[in-house]
């Protein structure tokens, strides 16, 4: 088969996988213990949950978009 017929090459798939892993890490960072009716947990408003995790997810989504848009190099 001719490799020019494929839209993605190996590098595109690797970049997509890395982006997906970064997004999953961002969602894991966003999750955490929640407050219940009996006990209030102020750690749900920590900078990790509010600022860092959404930025990590955004970077993961941007890297996935780049992996989709990236054109494979012709040999």
PDB file of N, H, CA, C and O in Angstrom:
ATOM      1  N   UNK A   1       0.825  -1.190   0.000  1.00  0.00           N
ATOM      2  CA  UNK A   1       0.000   0.000   0.000  1.00  0.00           C
ATOM      3  C   UNK A   1       0.861   1.242   0.000  1.00  0.00           C
ATOM      4  O   UNK A   1       1.982   1.244   0.509  1.00  0.00           O
ATOM      5  N   UNK A   2       0.329   2.277  -0.568  1.00  0.00           N
ATOM      6  H   UNK A   2      -0.581   2.275  -0.981  1.00  0.00           H
ATOM      7  CA  UNK A   2       1.056   3.531  -0.661  1.00  0.00           C
ATOM      8  C   UNK A   2       0.841   4.341   0.609  1.00  0.00           C
ATOM      9  O   UNK A   2      -0.300   4.542   1.024  1.00  0.00           O
ATOM     10  N   UNK A   3       1.909   4.804   1.227  1.00  0.00           N
ATOM     11  H   UNK A   3       2.836   4.640   0.890  1.00  0.00           H
ATOM     12  CA  UNK A   3       1.804   5.547   2.480  1.00  0.00           C
ATOM     13  C   UNK A   3       1.221   6.943   2.279  1.00  0.00           C
ATOM     14  O   UNK A   3       0.766   7.557   3.244  1.00  0.00           O
ATOM     15  N   UNK A   4       1.223   7.453   1.057  1.00  0.00           N
ATOM     16  H   UNK A   4       1.593   6.953   0.274  1.00  0.00           H
ATOM     17  CA  UNK A   4       0.709   8.796   0.825  1.00  0.00           C
ATOM     18  C   UNK A   4      -0.807   8.868   0.944  1.00  0.00           C
ATOM     19  O   UNK A   4      -1.363   9.965   1.006  1.00  0.00           O
ATOM     20  N   UNK A   5      -1.485   7.734   0.976  1.00  0.00           N
ATOM     21  H   UNK A   5      -1.034   6.843   0.926  1.00  0.00           H
ATOM     22  CA  UNK A   5      -2.938   7.735   1.074  1.00  0.00           C
ATOM     23  C   UNK A   5      -3.424   7.963   2.501  1.00  0.00           C
ATOM     24  O   UNK A   5      -4.604   8.250   2.704  1.00  0.00           O
ATOM     25  N   UNK A   6      -2.558   7.845   3.478  1.00  0.00           N
ATOM     26  H   UNK A   6      -1.600   7.612   3.313  1.00  0.00           H
ATOM     27  CA  UNK A   6      -2.971   8.007   4.868  1.00  0.00           C
ATOM     28  C   UNK A   6      -2.870   9.467   5.288  1.00  0.00           C
ATOM     29  O   UNK A   6      -1.929  10.169   4.918  1.00  0.00           O
ATOM     30  N   UNK A   7      -3.851   9.912   6.062  1.00  0.00           N
ATOM     31  H   UNK A   7      -4.616   9.342   6.362  1.00  0.00           H
ATOM     32  CA  UNK A   7      -3.847  11.291   6.527  1.00  0.00           C
ATOM     33  C   UNK A   7      -2.868  11.487   7.683  1.00  0.00           C
ATOM     34  O   UNK A   7      -2.281  12.560   7.825  1.00  0.00           O
ATOM     35  N   UNK A   8      -2.692  10.451   8.510  1.00  0.00           N
ATOM     36  H   UNK A   8      -3.169   9.579   8.394  1.00  0.00           H
ATOM     37  CA  UNK A   8      -1.811  10.534   9.669  1.00  0.00           C
ATOM     38  C   UNK A   8      -0.627   9.605   9.479  1.00  0.00           C
ATOM     39  O   UNK A   8      -0.719   8.582   8.801  1.00  0.00           O
ATOM     40  N   UNK A   9       0.478   9.979  10.087  1.00  0.00           N
ATOM     41  H   UNK A   9       0.552  10.810  10.638  1.00  0.00           H
ATOM     42  CA  UNK A   9       1.614   9.071  10.139  1.00  0.00           C
ATOM     43  C   UNK A   9       1.866   8.693  11.597  1.00  0.00           C
ATOM     44  O   UNK A   9       1.067   9.016  12.476  1.00  0.00           O
ATOM     45  N   UNK A  10       2.965   8.017  11.842  1.00  0.00           N
ATOM     46  H   UNK A  10       3.613   7.754  11.128  1.00  0.00           H
ATOM     47  CA  UNK A  10       3.267   7.523  13.183  1.00  0.00           C
ATOM     48  C   UNK A  10       3.403   8.668  14.188  1.00  0.00           C
ATOM     49  O   UNK A  10       2.966   8.549  15.332  1.00  0.00           O
ATOM     50  N   UNK A  11       4.006   9.770  13.760  1.00  0.00           N
ATOM     51  H   UNK A  11       4.361   9.867  12.831  1.00  0.00           H
ATOM     52  CA  UNK A  11       4.224  10.908  14.659  1.00  0.00           C
ATOM     53  C   UNK A  11       2.888  11.527  15.069  1.00  0.00           C
ATOM     54  O   UNK A  11       2.727  11.941  16.218  1.00  0.00           O
ATOM     55  N   UNK A  12       1.933  11.594  14.144  1.00  0.00           N
ATOM     56  H   UNK A  12       2.064  11.258  13.212  1.00  0.00           H
ATOM     57  CA  UNK A  12       0.616  12.132  14.485  1.00  0.00           C
ATOM     58  C   UNK A  12      -0.045  11.301  15.582  1.00  0.00           C
ATOM     59  O   UNK A  12      -0.608  11.847  16.531  1.00  0.00           O
ATOM     60  N   UNK A  13       0.026   9.996  15.447  1.00  0.00           N
ATOM     61  H   UNK A  13       0.483   9.552  14.677  1.00  0.00           H
ATOM     62  CA  UNK A  13      -0.595   9.139  16.451  1.00  0.00           C
ATOM     63  C   UNK A  13       0.112   9.238  17.792  1.00  0.00           C
ATOM     64  O   UNK A  13      -0.537   9.175  18.837  1.00  0.00           O
ATOM     65  N   UNK A  14       1.421   9.391  17.783  1.00  0.00           N
ATOM     66  H   UNK A  14       1.948   9.442  16.934  1.00  0.00           H
ATOM     67  CA  UNK A  14       2.161   9.556  19.038  1.00  0.00           C
ATOM     68  C   UNK A  14       1.779  10.872  19.707  1.00  0.00           C
ATOM     69  O   UNK A  14       1.580  10.917  20.921  1.00  0.00           O
ATOM     70  N   UNK A  15       1.675  11.942  18.921  1.00  0.00           N
ATOM     71  H   UNK A  15       1.836  11.906  17.935  1.00  0.00           H
ATOM     72  CA  UNK A  15       1.268  13.231  19.476  1.00  0.00           C
ATOM     73  C   UNK A  15      -0.157  13.187  20.015  1.00  0.00           C
ATOM     74  O   UNK A  15      -0.450  13.781  21.052  1.00  0.00           O
ATOM     75  N   UNK A  16      -1.041  12.485  19.314  1.00  0.00           N
ATOM     76  H   UNK A  16      -0.803  12.002  18.471  1.00  0.00           H
ATOM     77  CA  UNK A  16      -2.413  12.321  19.812  1.00  0.00           C
ATOM     78  C   UNK A  16      -2.438  11.570  21.137  1.00  0.00           C
ATOM     79  O   UNK A  16      -3.178  11.943  22.046  1.00  0.00           O
ATOM     80  N   UNK A  17      -1.641  10.523  21.253  1.00  0.00           N
ATOM     81  H   UNK A  17      -1.039  10.220  20.515  1.00  0.00           H
ATOM     82  CA  UNK A  17      -1.595   9.750  22.492  1.00  0.00           C
ATOM     83  C   UNK A  17      -1.044  10.581  23.642  1.00  0.00           C
ATOM     84  O   UNK A  17      -1.557  10.520  24.759  1.00  0.00           O
ATOM     85  N   UNK A  18      -0.002  11.357  23.370  1.00  0.00           N
ATOM     86  H   UNK A  18       0.415  11.407  22.463  1.00  0.00           H
ATOM     87  CA  UNK A  18       0.564  12.222  24.410  1.00  0.00           C
ATOM     88  C   UNK A  18      -0.454  13.264  24.848  1.00  0.00           C
ATOM     89  O   UNK A  18      -0.602  13.529  26.041  1.00  0.00           O
ATOM     90  N   UNK A  19      -1.154  13.853  23.890  1.00  0.00           N
ATOM     91  H   UNK A  19      -1.034  13.638  22.921  1.00  0.00           H
ATOM     92  CA  UNK A  19      -2.184  14.836  24.227  1.00  0.00           C
ATOM     93  C   UNK A  19      -3.294  14.231  25.062  1.00  0.00           C
ATOM     94  O   UNK A  19      -3.772  14.859  26.007  1.00  0.00           O
ATOM     95  N   UNK A  20      -3.711  13.019  24.727  1.00  0.00           N
ATOM     96  H   UNK A  20      -3.323  12.508  23.960  1.00  0.00           H
ATOM     97  CA  UNK A  20      -4.760  12.354  25.497  1.00  0.00           C
ATOM     98  C   UNK A  20      -4.294  12.058  26.917  1.00  0.00           C
ATOM     99  O   UNK A  20      -5.065  12.207  27.865  1.00  0.00           O
ATOM    100  N   UNK A  21      -3.058  11.647  27.073  1.00  0.00           N
ATOM    101  H   UNK A  21      -2.432  11.526  26.303  1.00  0.00           H
ATOM    102  CA  UNK A  21      -2.515  11.373  28.404  1.00  0.00           C
ATOM    103  C   UNK A  21      -2.462  12.661  29.233  1.00  0.00           C
ATOM    104  O   UNK A  21      -2.764  12.643  30.426  1.00  0.00           O
ATOM    105  N   UNK A  22      -2.078  13.775  28.604  1.00  0.00           N
ATOM    106  H   UNK A  22      -1.832  13.789  27.635  1.00  0.00           H
ATOM    107  CA  UNK A  22      -2.020  15.051  29.318  1.00  0.00           C
ATOM    108  C   UNK A  22      -3.422  15.483  29.745  1.00  0.00           C
ATOM    109  O   UNK A  22      -3.595  15.993  30.851  1.00  0.00           O
ATOM    110  N   UNK A  23      -4.419  15.287  28.891  1.00  0.00           N
ATOM    111  H   UNK A  23      -4.278  14.872  27.992  1.00  0.00           H
ATOM    112  CA  UNK A  23      -5.802  15.633  29.251  1.00  0.00           C
ATOM    113  C   UNK A  23      -6.276  14.773  30.417  1.00  0.00           C
ATOM    114  O   UNK A  23      -6.916  15.277  31.340  1.00  0.00           O
ATOM    115  N   UNK A  24      -5.971  13.497  30.381  1.00  0.00           N
ATOM    116  H   UNK A  24      -5.451  13.087  29.631  1.00  0.00           H
ATOM    117  CA  UNK A  24      -6.377  12.605  31.479  1.00  0.00           C
ATOM    118  C   UNK A  24      -5.702  13.023  32.780  1.00  0.00           C
ATOM    119  O   UNK A  24      -6.330  13.006  33.839  1.00  0.00           O
ATOM    120  N   UNK A  25      -4.423  13.398  32.707  1.00  0.00           N
ATOM    121  H   UNK A  25      -3.913  13.411  31.847  1.00  0.00           H
ATOM    122  CA  UNK A  25      -3.726  13.883  33.908  1.00  0.00           C
ATOM    123  C   UNK A  25      -4.400  15.144  34.438  1.00  0.00           C
ATOM    124  O   UNK A  25      -4.554  15.302  35.650  1.00  0.00           O
ATOM    125  N   UNK A  26      -4.803  16.043  33.540  1.00  0.00           N
ATOM    126  H   UNK A  26      -4.678  15.915  32.556  1.00  0.00           H
ATOM    127  CA  UNK A  26      -5.498  17.258  33.969  1.00  0.00           C
ATOM    128  C   UNK A  26      -6.807  16.955  34.663  1.00  0.00           C
ATOM    129  O   UNK A  26      -7.129  17.589  35.669  1.00  0.00           O
ATOM    130  N   UNK A  27      -7.577  15.996  34.149  1.00  0.00           N
ATOM    131  H   UNK A  27      -7.315  15.482  33.332  1.00  0.00           H
ATOM    132  CA  UNK A  27      -8.836  15.640  34.795  1.00  0.00           C
ATOM    133  C   UNK A  27      -8.599  14.964  36.138  1.00  0.00           C
ATOM    134  O   UNK A  27      -9.378  15.157  37.071  1.00  0.00           O
ATOM    135  N   UNK A  28      -7.547  14.183  36.250  1.00  0.00           N
ATOM    136  H   UNK A  28      -6.914  14.026  35.492  1.00  0.00           H
ATOM    137  CA  UNK A  28      -7.222  13.555  37.539  1.00  0.00           C
ATOM    138  C   UNK A  28      -6.839  14.631  38.554  1.00  0.00           C
ATOM    139  O   UNK A  28      -7.212  14.549  39.724  1.00  0.00           O
ATOM    140  N   UNK A  29      -6.086  15.649  38.094  1.00  0.00           N
ATOM    141  H   UNK A  29      -5.783  15.715  37.143  1.00  0.00           H
ATOM    142  CA  UNK A  29      -5.729  16.741  38.998  1.00  0.00           C
ATOM    143  C   UNK A  29      -6.959  17.534  39.432  1.00  0.00           C
ATOM    144  O   UNK A  29      -7.006  18.039  40.554  1.00  0.00           O
ATOM    145  N   UNK A  30      -7.954  17.649  38.552  1.00  0.00           N
ATOM    146  H   UNK A  30      -7.917  17.240  37.641  1.00  0.00           H
ATOM    147  CA  UNK A  30      -9.174  18.379  38.901  1.00  0.00           C
ATOM    148  C   UNK A  30     -10.018  17.631  39.915  1.00  0.00           C
ATOM    149  O   UNK A  30     -10.695  18.244  40.740  1.00  0.00           O
ATOM    150  N   UNK A  31      -9.979  16.323  39.856  1.00  0.00           N
ATOM    151  H   UNK A  31      -9.429  15.825  39.185  1.00  0.00           H
ATOM    152  CA  UNK A  31     -10.797  15.557  40.788  1.00  0.00           C
ATOM    153  C   UNK A  31     -10.177  15.618  42.176  1.00  0.00           C
ATOM    154  O   UNK A  31      -9.000  15.940  42.337  1.00  0.00           O
ATOM    155  N   UNK A  32     -10.959  15.316  43.129  1.00  0.00           N
ATOM    156  H   UNK A  32     -11.915  15.055  42.999  1.00  0.00           H
ATOM    157  CA  UNK A  32     -10.470  15.332  44.503  1.00  0.00           C
ATOM    158  C   UNK A  32     -11.628  15.108  45.441  1.00  0.00           C
ATOM    159  O   UNK A  32     -12.778  14.979  45.022  1.00  0.00           O
ATOM    160  N   UNK A  33     -11.312  15.065  46.691  1.00  0.00           N
ATOM    161  H   UNK A  33     -10.377  15.170  47.031  1.00  0.00           H
ATOM    162  CA  UNK A  33     -12.358  14.880  47.679  1.00  0.00           C
ATOM    163  C   UNK A  33     -13.312  16.058  47.701  1.00  0.00           C
ATOM    164  O   UNK A  33     -12.892  17.209  47.586  1.00  0.00           O
ATOM    165  N   UNK A  34     -14.550  15.781  47.842  1.00  0.00           N
ATOM    166  H   UNK A  34     -14.892  14.846  47.935  1.00  0.00           H
ATOM    167  CA  UNK A  34     -15.558  16.825  47.879  1.00  0.00           C
ATOM    168  C   UNK A  34     -16.068  17.046  49.280  1.00  0.00           C
ATOM    169  O   UNK A  34     -15.772  16.282  50.199  1.00  0.00           O
ATOM    170  N   UNK A  35     -16.831  18.092  49.428  1.00  0.00           N
ATOM    171  H   UNK A  35     -17.072  18.713  48.681  1.00  0.00           H
ATOM    172  CA  UNK A  35     -17.447  18.378  50.710  1.00  0.00           C
ATOM    173  C   UNK A  35     -18.762  17.608  50.823  1.00  0.00           C
ATOM    174  O   UNK A  35     -19.449  17.358  49.833  1.00  0.00           O
ATOM    175  N   UNK A  36     -19.083  17.249  52.040  1.00  0.00           N
ATOM    176  H   UNK A  36     -18.525  17.452  52.845  1.00  0.00           H
ATOM    177  CA  UNK A  36     -20.366  16.600  52.310  1.00  0.00           C
ATOM    178  C   UNK A  36     -21.201  17.536  53.157  1.00  0.00           C
ATOM    179  O   UNK A  36     -20.741  18.606  53.556  1.00  0.00           O
ATOM    180  N   UNK A  37     -22.419  17.133  53.428  1.00  0.00           N
ATOM    181  H   UNK A  37     -22.793  16.264  53.105  1.00  0.00           H
ATOM    182  CA  UNK A  37     -23.279  17.968  54.270  1.00  0.00           C
ATOM    183  C   UNK A  37     -22.764  18.039  55.699  1.00  0.00           C
ATOM    184  O   UNK A  37     -23.016  19.019  56.401  1.00  0.00           O
ATOM    185  N   UNK A  38     -22.044  17.010  56.136  1.00  0.00           N
ATOM    186  H   UNK A  38     -21.839  16.214  55.565  1.00  0.00           H
ATOM    187  CA  UNK A  38     -21.548  16.972  57.508  1.00  0.00           C
ATOM    188  C   UNK A  38     -20.203  17.670  57.652  1.00  0.00           C
ATOM    189  O   UNK A  38     -19.928  18.252  58.701  1.00  0.00           O
ATOM    190  N   UNK A  39     -19.363  17.628  56.631  1.00  0.00           N
ATOM    191  H   UNK A  39     -19.587  17.155  55.779  1.00  0.00           H
ATOM    192  CA  UNK A  39     -18.008  18.159  56.750  1.00  0.00           C
ATOM    193  C   UNK A  39     -17.674  19.000  55.518  1.00  0.00           C
ATOM    194  O   UNK A  39     -17.894  18.585  54.381  1.00  0.00           O
ATOM    195  N   UNK A  40     -17.143  20.178  55.775  1.00  0.00           N
ATOM    196  H   UNK A  40     -16.964  20.515  56.699  1.00  0.00           H
ATOM    197  CA  UNK A  40     -16.707  21.073  54.702  1.00  0.00           C
ATOM    198  C   UNK A  40     -15.221  20.839  54.454  1.00  0.00           C
ATOM    199  O   UNK A  40     -14.423  20.820  55.391  1.00  0.00           O
ATOM    200  N   UNK A  41     -14.860  20.663  53.196  1.00  0.00           N
ATOM    201  H   UNK A  41     -15.508  20.679  52.435  1.00  0.00           H
ATOM    202  CA  UNK A  41     -13.466  20.419  52.823  1.00  0.00           C
ATOM    203  C   UNK A  41     -12.969  21.617  52.014  1.00  0.00           C
ATOM    204  O   UNK A  41     -13.307  21.740  50.837  1.00  0.00           O
ATOM    205  N   UNK A  42     -12.171  22.508  52.624  1.00  0.00           N
ATOM    206  H   UNK A  42     -11.896  22.408  53.580  1.00  0.00           H
ATOM    207  CA  UNK A  42     -11.709  23.688  51.879  1.00  0.00           C
ATOM    208  C   UNK A  42     -10.678  23.379  50.805  1.00  0.00           C
ATOM    209  O   UNK A  42     -10.330  24.265  50.024  1.00  0.00           O
ATOM    210  N   UNK A  43     -10.176  22.147  50.742  1.00  0.00           N
ATOM    211  H   UNK A  43     -10.458  21.427  51.377  1.00  0.00           H
ATOM    212  CA  UNK A  43      -9.168  21.821  49.739  1.00  0.00           C
ATOM    213  C   UNK A  43      -9.752  21.756  48.330  1.00  0.00           C
ATOM    214  O   UNK A  43      -9.000  21.673  47.359  1.00  0.00           O
ATOM    215  N   UNK A  44     -11.079  21.793  48.198  1.00  0.00           N
ATOM    216  H   UNK A  44     -11.690  21.861  48.987  1.00  0.00           H
ATOM    217  CA  UNK A  44     -11.658  21.782  46.854  1.00  0.00           C
ATOM    218  C   UNK A  44     -11.392  23.088  46.129  1.00  0.00           C
ATOM    219  O   UNK A  44     -11.533  23.154  44.908  1.00  0.00           O
ATOM    220  N   UNK A  45     -11.011  24.125  46.856  1.00  0.00           N
ATOM    221  H   UNK A  45     -10.897  24.071  47.848  1.00  0.00           H
ATOM    222  CA  UNK A  45     -10.686  25.412  46.252  1.00  0.00           C
ATOM    223  C   UNK A  45      -9.185  25.659  46.185  1.00  0.00           C
ATOM    224  O   UNK A  45      -8.750  26.807  46.107  1.00  0.00           O
ATOM    225  N   UNK A  46      -8.398  24.603  46.213  1.00  0.00           N
ATOM    226  H   UNK A  46      -8.751  23.670  46.276  1.00  0.00           H
ATOM    227  CA  UNK A  46      -6.949  24.756  46.163  1.00  0.00           C
ATOM    228  C   UNK A  46      -6.535  25.194  44.758  1.00  0.00           C
ATOM    229  O   UNK A  46      -7.248  24.928  43.791  1.00  0.00           O
ATOM    230  N   UNK A  47      -5.386  25.863  44.641  1.00  0.00           N
ATOM    231  H   UNK A  47      -4.807  26.080  45.427  1.00  0.00           H
ATOM    232  CA  UNK A  47      -4.915  26.292  43.309  1.00  0.00           C
ATOM    233  C   UNK A  47      -4.709  25.125  42.340  1.00  0.00           C
ATOM    234  O   UNK A  47      -4.806  25.308  41.127  1.00  0.00           O
ATOM    235  N   UNK A  48      -4.427  23.935  42.861  1.00  0.00           N
ATOM    236  H   UNK A  48      -4.348  23.786  43.847  1.00  0.00           H
ATOM    237  CA  UNK A  48      -4.255  22.780  41.983  1.00  0.00           C
ATOM    238  C   UNK A  48      -5.550  22.464  41.237  1.00  0.00           C
ATOM    239  O   UNK A  48      -5.528  22.175  40.040  1.00  0.00           O
ATOM    240  N   UNK A  49      -6.673  22.520  41.945  1.00  0.00           N
ATOM    241  H   UNK A  49      -6.691  22.755  42.917  1.00  0.00           H
ATOM    242  CA  UNK A  49      -7.961  22.202  41.331  1.00  0.00           C
ATOM    243  C   UNK A  49      -8.493  23.348  40.480  1.00  0.00           C
ATOM    244  O   UNK A  49      -9.153  23.110  39.469  1.00  0.00           O
ATOM    245  N   UNK A  50      -8.217  24.581  40.872  1.00  0.00           N
ATOM    246  H   UNK A  50      -7.681  24.775  41.693  1.00  0.00           H
ATOM    247  CA  UNK A  50      -8.825  25.744  40.228  1.00  0.00           C
ATOM    248  C   UNK A  50      -7.997  26.269  39.064  1.00  0.00           C
ATOM    249  O   UNK A  50      -8.562  26.659  38.043  1.00  0.00           O
ATOM    250  N   UNK A  51      -6.675  26.288  39.189  1.00  0.00           N
ATOM    251  H   UNK A  51      -6.215  25.971  40.018  1.00  0.00           H
ATOM    252  CA  UNK A  51      -5.832  26.937  38.174  1.00  0.00           C
ATOM    253  C   UNK A  51      -4.963  25.975  37.384  1.00  0.00           C
ATOM    254  O   UNK A  51      -4.924  26.047  36.156  1.00  0.00           O
ATOM    255  N   UNK A  52      -4.276  25.088  38.055  1.00  0.00           N
ATOM    256  H   UNK A  52      -4.308  25.029  39.053  1.00  0.00           H
ATOM    257  CA  UNK A  52      -3.278  24.238  37.388  1.00  0.00           C
ATOM    258  C   UNK A  52      -3.947  23.187  36.499  1.00  0.00           C
ATOM    259  O   UNK A  52      -3.563  23.019  35.342  1.00  0.00           O
ATOM    260  N   UNK A  53      -4.929  22.494  37.025  1.00  0.00           N
ATOM    261  H   UNK A  53      -5.241  22.630  37.965  1.00  0.00           H
ATOM    262  CA  UNK A  53      -5.559  21.404  36.279  1.00  0.00           C
ATOM    263  C   UNK A  53      -6.238  21.877  34.991  1.00  0.00           C
ATOM    264  O   UNK A  53      -6.070  21.219  33.964  1.00  0.00           O
ATOM    265  N   UNK A  54      -6.993  22.977  34.987  1.00  0.00           N
ATOM    266  H   UNK A  54      -7.129  23.511  35.821  1.00  0.00           H
ATOM    267  CA  UNK A  54      -7.560  23.432  33.711  1.00  0.00           C
ATOM    268  C   UNK A  54      -6.508  23.831  32.683  1.00  0.00           C
ATOM    269  O   UNK A  54      -6.712  23.628  31.486  1.00  0.00           O
ATOM    270  N   UNK A  55      -5.395  24.392  33.126  1.00  0.00           N
ATOM    271  H   UNK A  55      -5.229  24.557  34.099  1.00  0.00           H
ATOM    272  CA  UNK A  55      -4.323  24.759  32.188  1.00  0.00           C
ATOM    273  C   UNK A  55      -3.692  23.496  31.598  1.00  0.00           C
ATOM    274  O   UNK A  55      -3.365  23.461  30.412  1.00  0.00           O
ATOM    275  N   UNK A  56      -3.524  22.468  32.420  1.00  0.00           N
ATOM    276  H   UNK A  56      -3.789  22.497  33.384  1.00  0.00           H
ATOM    277  CA  UNK A  56      -2.974  21.207  31.928  1.00  0.00           C
ATOM    278  C   UNK A  56      -3.922  20.597  30.893  1.00  0.00           C
ATOM    279  O   UNK A  56      -3.475  20.105  29.857  1.00  0.00           O
ATOM    280  N   UNK A  57      -5.224  20.628  31.170  1.00  0.00           N
ATOM    281  H   UNK A  57      -5.587  21.027  32.012  1.00  0.00           H
ATOM    282  CA  UNK A  57      -6.199  20.111  30.201  1.00  0.00           C
ATOM    283  C   UNK A  57      -6.164  20.923  28.914  1.00  0.00           C
ATOM    284  O   UNK A  57      -6.212  20.353  27.824  1.00  0.00           O
ATOM    285  N   UNK A  58      -6.082  22.232  29.025  1.00  0.00           N
ATOM    286  H   UNK A  58      -6.043  22.695  29.910  1.00  0.00           H
ATOM    287  CA  UNK A  58      -6.032  23.083  27.838  1.00  0.00           C
ATOM    288  C   UNK A  58      -4.804  22.768  26.991  1.00  0.00           C
ATOM    289  O   UNK A  58      -4.900  22.685  25.767  1.00  0.00           O
ATOM    290  N   UNK A  59      -3.654  22.593  27.633  1.00  0.00           N
ATOM    291  H   UNK A  59      -3.577  22.660  28.628  1.00  0.00           H
ATOM    292  CA  UNK A  59      -2.444  22.237  26.895  1.00  0.00           C
ATOM    293  C   UNK A  59      -2.590  20.881  26.210  1.00  0.00           C
ATOM    294  O   UNK A  59      -2.105  20.689  25.095  1.00  0.00           O
ATOM    295  N   UNK A  60      -3.248  19.956  26.870  1.00  0.00           N
ATOM    296  H   UNK A  60      -3.642  20.112  27.776  1.00  0.00           H
ATOM    297  CA  UNK A  60      -3.480  18.649  26.264  1.00  0.00           C
ATOM    298  C   UNK A  60      -4.380  18.748  25.036  1.00  0.00           C
ATOM    299  O   UNK A  60      -4.117  18.112  24.015  1.00  0.00           O
ATOM    300  N   UNK A  61      -5.448  19.551  25.137  1.00  0.00           N
ATOM    301  H   UNK A  61      -5.661  20.068  25.967  1.00  0.00           H
ATOM    302  CA  UNK A  61      -6.346  19.715  23.994  1.00  0.00           C
ATOM    303  C   UNK A  61      -5.658  20.438  22.842  1.00  0.00           C
ATOM    304  O   UNK A  61      -5.867  20.093  21.678  1.00  0.00           O
ATOM    305  N   UNK A  62      -4.842  21.433  23.158  1.00  0.00           N
ATOM    306  H   UNK A  62      -4.673  21.713  24.103  1.00  0.00           H
ATOM    307  CA  UNK A  62      -4.105  22.151  22.108  1.00  0.00           C
ATOM    308  C   UNK A  62      -3.121  21.222  21.413  1.00  0.00           C
ATOM    309  O   UNK A  62      -2.976  21.272  20.192  1.00  0.00           O
ATOM    310  N   UNK A  63      -2.447  20.379  22.180  1.00  0.00           N
ATOM    311  H   UNK A  63      -2.565  20.339  23.172  1.00  0.00           H
ATOM    312  CA  UNK A  63      -1.503  19.448  21.555  1.00  0.00           C
ATOM    313  C   UNK A  63      -2.232  18.421  20.695  1.00  0.00           C
ATOM    314  O   UNK A  63      -1.698  17.986  19.674  1.00  0.00           O
ATOM    315  N   UNK A  64      -3.437  18.028  21.086  1.00  0.00           N
ATOM    316  H   UNK A  64      -3.870  18.381  21.915  1.00  0.00           H
ATOM    317  CA  UNK A  64      -4.212  17.113  20.260  1.00  0.00           C
ATOM    318  C   UNK A  64      -4.666  17.786  18.969  1.00  0.00           C
ATOM    319  O   UNK A  64      -4.671  17.156  17.911  1.00  0.00           O
ATOM    320  N   UNK A  65      -5.044  19.042  19.044  1.00  0.00           N
ATOM    321  H   UNK A  65      -5.040  19.554  19.903  1.00  0.00           H
ATOM    322  CA  UNK A  65      -5.432  19.784  17.840  1.00  0.00           C
ATOM    323  C   UNK A  65      -4.231  19.914  16.909  1.00  0.00           C
ATOM    324  O   UNK A  65      -4.366  19.762  15.695  1.00  0.00           O
ATOM    325  N   UNK A  66      -3.066  20.193  17.470  1.00  0.00           N
ATOM    326  H   UNK A  66      -2.956  20.316  18.456  1.00  0.00           H
ATOM    327  CA  UNK A  66      -1.860  20.270  16.638  1.00  0.00           C
ATOM    328  C   UNK A  66      -1.574  18.925  15.968  1.00  0.00           C
ATOM    329  O   UNK A  66      -1.188  18.878  14.800  1.00  0.00           O
ATOM    330  N   UNK A  67      -1.765  17.836  16.711  1.00  0.00           N
ATOM    331  H   UNK A  67      -2.079  17.874  17.660  1.00  0.00           H
ATOM    332  CA  UNK A  67      -1.509  16.509  16.141  1.00  0.00           C
ATOM    333  C   UNK A  67      -2.455  16.211  14.987  1.00  0.00           C
ATOM    334  O   UNK A  67      -2.077  15.528  14.035  1.00  0.00           O
ATOM    335  N   UNK A  68      -3.680  16.718  15.064  1.00  0.00           N
ATOM    336  H   UNK A  68      -3.987  17.273  15.837  1.00  0.00           H
ATOM    337  CA  UNK A  68      -4.641  16.492  13.989  1.00  0.00           C
ATOM    338  C   UNK A  68      -4.322  17.359  12.780  1.00  0.00           C
ATOM    339  O   UNK A  68      -4.432  16.910  11.639  1.00  0.00           O
ATOM    340  N   UNK A  69      -3.931  18.597  13.032  1.00  0.00           N
ATOM    341  H   UNK A  69      -3.842  18.962  13.958  1.00  0.00           H
ATOM    342  CA  UNK A  69      -3.668  19.547  11.933  1.00  0.00           C
ATOM    343  C   UNK A  69      -2.331  19.278  11.254  1.00  0.00           C
ATOM    344  O   UNK A  69      -2.172  19.565  10.068  1.00  0.00           O
ATOM    345  N   UNK A  70      -1.380  18.736  11.984  1.00  0.00           N
ATOM    346  H   UNK A  70      -1.509  18.503  12.948  1.00  0.00           H
ATOM    347  CA  UNK A  70      -0.019  18.518  11.458  1.00  0.00           C
ATOM    348  C   UNK A  70      -0.062  17.667  10.202  1.00  0.00           C
ATOM    349  O   UNK A  70      -0.696  16.613  10.166  1.00  0.00           O
ATOM    350  N   UNK A  71       0.616  18.138   9.186  1.00  0.00           N
ATOM    351  H   UNK A  71       1.132  18.995   9.215  1.00  0.00           H
ATOM    352  CA  UNK A  71       0.679  17.410   7.915  1.00  0.00           C
ATOM    353  C   UNK A  71       1.921  16.544   7.907  1.00  0.00           C
ATOM    354  O   UNK A  71       3.018  17.031   8.179  1.00  0.00           O
ATOM    355  N   UNK A  72       1.763  15.263   7.597  1.00  0.00           N
ATOM    356  H   UNK A  72       0.871  14.867   7.376  1.00  0.00           H
ATOM    357  CA  UNK A  72       2.944  14.384   7.519  1.00  0.00           C
ATOM    358  C   UNK A  72       3.894  14.838   6.408  1.00  0.00           C
ATOM    359  O   UNK A  72       3.465  15.312   5.356  1.00  0.00           O
ATOM    360  N   UNK A  73       5.171  14.685   6.667  1.00  0.00           N
ATOM    361  H   UNK A  73       5.519  14.300   7.522  1.00  0.00           H
ATOM    362  CA  UNK A  73       6.169  15.078   5.669  1.00  0.00           C
ATOM    363  C   UNK A  73       6.270  14.014   4.594  1.00  0.00           C
ATOM    364  O   UNK A  73       6.243  12.816   4.877  1.00  0.00           O
ATOM    365  N   UNK A  74       6.387  14.473   3.353  1.00  0.00           N
ATOM    366  H   UNK A  74       6.408  15.446   3.123  1.00  0.00           H
ATOM    367  CA  UNK A  74       6.565  13.547   2.243  1.00  0.00           C
ATOM    368  C   UNK A  74       8.004  13.065   2.202  1.00  0.00           C
ATOM    369  O   UNK A  74       8.928  13.833   2.469  1.00  0.00           O
ATOM    370  N   UNK A  75       8.192  11.823   1.876  1.00  0.00           N
ATOM    371  H   UNK A  75       7.441  11.199   1.660  1.00  0.00           H
ATOM    372  CA  UNK A  75       9.540  11.268   1.822  1.00  0.00           C
ATOM    373  C   UNK A  75      10.114  11.374   0.435  1.00  0.00           C
ATOM    374  O   UNK A  75      11.248  10.954   0.202  1.00  0.00           O
TER     375      UNK A  75
END
